[in-house]
């Protein structure tokens, strides 16, 4: 194991490790009372998170040893498998429904979220496709449309779950990759204009989405209804001050702030560890972004370069989206904070992406 870890990027490894360890601590702090009430064991959620940490670390180390040429050959099969799994999750009796959404496949006591697999598969596929066909990317029919159709299929299947947050994240991720690869901005702009009416229909077709949008615009208009979650998030962040109320001393996790240990764990960090704690989290994600960018820039081959850029963009966009929701800069969406929030699929995706990044860095060295 020592020989393996010595070959990994130490700064990237340290940032991912600190985020993961901090996530385990905050999952316990934010979920102990809920776990005690629901399962009679205050350590229930923390033990689950520790299991997925162990599983994710194994996956990270294995993927860090994977040859990038082999991964490039696997890009299309991985995409096909991820699309098939996205279809499976929509089938009644196969997909596991929670709260009106069918986003999970149940594997015993582990519920797998296929959208997390799809995000990784799309990054790998687009990295392969964009670097192989760079001379065609500015052509509408032969370059832009084939990639746009793959994106439309994947994001459409995710939106049908429904999981509009992840669907929009996938579209934004692909747009960044397309721009970086050199696609024409007018093609992307035309696609955006065509997609806006569809997005409006998606929002208007479900009352809860419309309520979330209105709550985002003015959460204080209905602080005990549609604006309750974001108002409680504000209270958590505001009461933390500079240094916080102390680890474990937060009040919003006492059944005030919904999803305190998952999507809104950043608010609990702000309440218990204050501005200093949230700044450390932002700084660690900044380190991940910096190291990922350096790894991409140092690559001589196009596929590893696009892969490193895509993985870094994926982790950065998801972290930024989660924190923006918590502080009220974006409407509420079901996006966990990578490495930190409770969730096996999200944690495994983040550690797997880190492992692939480390593999690119090792090969580049």
N, C-alpha and C positions, 0 to 999 in steps of 0.2 A: 504493500500500500504506500509506503514512503517513497518508493521509486516512482509510483504513479503521480502522487501529489506534488513531487518536486518538479515534474514536467508541466504542471498547470500554472496558469497565470496567477501569481500570488495576490495581486491587488484585486482582480476580479473575484477570486475565490474568497478573499477576506470580506469583501462587500456583500456577496451572496450569503456567506456564513453568518455575518452579523445581522443581516435582515431576517434570515431564517430563525436564528436563535431568539432574536427580539420578538419575532412573530409568535413563537411557542410561549414565551413569557406573557405576552399581551393576550393571547388566546385564553390562557388560564385565568389571567386577571379579569378579563371581560366576560368569561363564560362560567365561572365556578358556581355562582349562585343559580344560574339557569340549569346547569348540569345537575346540581344537587336536587333542585325541585323536580326536574323532569326524569332523571335516571337514578337518583339516590347516590350519586357519586360525583363529587365536585371536580374530580380529575378526568371525567369521561371525555370531554372534548380535547383536553390537552394530550391524553394518551392516544387518541386518534391522530392528532396532528403529529405526534412523535413517530407514530408508525409510518405516516406518509413522508415524513422527513427522511427516515431511514430508507424507504423505498425510493424516494427521489434522489438521495445521495448516490445510491447504487446505480440508478439510471444515469445520473450525471457523469459518474466515473466511466461507465461503459460507453456512453456516447462521446466522451472526450477522447476515446481511443479509436473511434470510428473513422475510417479513411474517407475523406471528402469525395473522392472519385466514386466510391461505392455508394455514398449517400446520394450523389447526383444521379446515379442509375436507379435508385429507389424512389426518386421524386414522383414519378407518375404513378407507380403502384400505391405509394402512401396517399396520394391525392384521391385515387379511386376508392381505397379503403375508407378514408375519412368521409367521403361523400355517401358511400353505402351505409356507414354507421349513422350519419345524419338523417338518412331516410328511415333507417330502422327505428330510431328514437321517436319518430312521428307515428309509428304503428301502434294502435291501442293494444294493450296486453304485453307489449315489448318495452316501449318507452315508459318510464316512471313519471307519473304526474304529481307535482307538488304545487299547491297554490294556483291551480289553473294553468300551469305551464308544464309541458312535457319535454324536459331538457336532459333527462338522465336515463342511463341504462343501469339497471340494478344487478350487481354482481355480488350476491350475498349481502353483507353489511356495508359494502362499498358501492356508492352510486357514482358511476363514471359520467362525466359531462362531455359528450362528443365534440362540442364546440371548441373545447381546449385542444383536442387532437387536431381539429380542422385548422386552427390558427397556425400551428406548427407546420402542418402539411402544406398549407398554402404558401408560407414563407419559403419552404424548401422548393416547392414547384415553381413559384415565380422566380426565385433565384436562378434555377436551371433554365427556365424558358427565356427570361429576359437577357441572360448573358449569351445564350445560344443563337438568338435571333435579333441581335442588336441592329443589324442592317435593315430589318423590316419594321422596327418599332414605330417609325413615323408614318408608316403606311396604314391607312384606316382599316382596310379589309384584311390584309395579311398579317398586320402587326397588332393593332389595338384591339380589334373585335374579338379574336380568339381568346385573348387574356381577359377581356371584359366579360365574355360569356361565362368563363370559368368562375370569375368573381361573382357574377350575378347568380349562378347556380348555387354556389356555396353560401353566400349571404342570404339568398332567398330561403334556403332550407333552414338556416339558423333563425331567420325572422318568423318562420312558420311555427316555431316551437311553442309560444313565441318568445324570442330573445332579441329584441330590437337593439339593445345595448351592444351585445357582441356582434350583431350584424353590421351596425354602424362602425364599430371598431375595426372589423375586417375590411370594410370599404375604405376607411381612412388609411389603414395600413397599406393596402394595395395602391392607393393613390400616391402615397409617399414613394413607394417602390417604383411606380410607373414614371413619376417625375424624375427620380434619380437615374432611371435607366435611359431617359431621353425621349419619352413619348411626347407628342405634341400637346401643348396646353389647351389648344382649342378643342381637341378630342375629349380631354378630361372635362373641360368646361361644359361642352354640349351634353355629356353624360350626366353631369351634376344637374343641369337644368331639367333634363328628362326625369331625373330621380326625385327632384323636390316634390312634384305632385304626388308621386307614390308615397313618399314619406308623410306628406300631409294626410293622405288617405289612411295610412297605418295609424297615425296619431288619433285621427277622428273616429276610427273604427272601434276603438276600445275606450270606454269611459275612464278607466284608471290611467291610461296614457295622457288623456286630455287633462285630467286632474293633476297629474305630475307636472305637466307643462305649466298649468296655471299656478301651481304651488311654487314652481321655480321662479316665475315672474313676480309673485308676491306671496311668500309663505305665510306672512302675518295676516293675510286676509282670512285664512282658515287654520289657525294655529293648533286646533285640537282635531282637525280632520286631515285634509290632503296635505297641509303644510306641517303636520306634526313631526315627521321624521327629521326634516331639515331644520326645524326650529330647535328640536332637542340636540341636534348636532351643533348648532350655533351655541347653545347653552353649555355644552360640553367643552367646546373649544374656548369659549369666553371665560369660563370659570377656571380654566387651567392656568391662566396668566403666563408668566415667564418660565417658572420652574415646576408648575403643576401642583396638584394636591397630594402627590405621593403615590407610588405604585400600590395599586389595590384599593386606594381611597376614593376612587371616583364614584359618583352618585348616578350618572346617567345609565350605567349598566344595570341598575336595580330596576329593570323592566320599564324604564322610561324610553330609552333609545332603541328602536327595533334594529335587528341585525348588528348589534354592537360588536359581536365577535367575528363577523364576516365582512359585509360591504362597508360598514361604518367603523371599523376598528381604528382608523386614523383619528377619528374624533375622540375615542377613548384614550389614545396616545396623547392627544393634545390636552385632555382633561387631567390625566394622571402625571404626565411628564412635561407638560407645558409647551411653550414655544420652543424651548431647547430640545425636547424630545422629537417634536415634529421636524425641526430643522435638521436633526441628525438623520432622520429617515429620508428627507429630501436630499441631503448630502450624499448618502449612500447610493441612492438611485442616480444621482449625478455622477458618482464614481463609476457605476455600471455603464452609464451612457458614454462617459469619456473613454473607458477601457474598450468598450465595444467599437467605438469610432476609431480608436487607434489600431485595433486588430484589423478592421476592415481596410484602413488606409495602407497597412503594411502588406496586405495580400498582393501577390503578383498575378495570381490566376483569377479570372472573372467570377467563376461560380463561388469560391470561398468568400470573395469580397462582397458579392451581393448577399450571400447567406449571412455573413456577419452583420452587414448593414440591416438586413431584414429582421434578424433576431433582436438586435439592439433596439430597433424601432418598435417592435412588438412589446418588449418589456417596458420601454419608456412610455409609449402611448397608453398602455393599460394602467401603469402607475399614475401617470398624469391625469387620466380620466377619472380614476377612483378619487384622487385627492381633490380634483376640481368639483366633483359631486359633493363631497363632504363639506367643502367650504362654500358651496352654493354657487359655483361658477358654471355648472352644467345641471340639467335636470337629472333627477334620481334615476339611476340605471343599476342593474344587477351585475356590476363588475367588481370583483374582489381586488384587493391590493396584493400584487405579486409577492411571494415569499412570506407575507405577513398574515393575511386573512386566513381564517379556517377554511379548508376545502382541499380535498385530496387531489382532484383533477387540476385545479389551478396551481397548487404547490408543485405537483409533478411537472406540469408544463414549464413553470419558471425554472426549475432546477435542470430539466432536460435542455431548455434553451441555453442555459449557462454552460452545460456540458458541451453542447455543440460549439458554442463560442470558444470554449477552451480548446476544443479539438482543432478549430481553425487556427487559433493562436499557436498551438504546439506545432502544427504542420508548417505554419509560416516561419517559425523560428528555425 
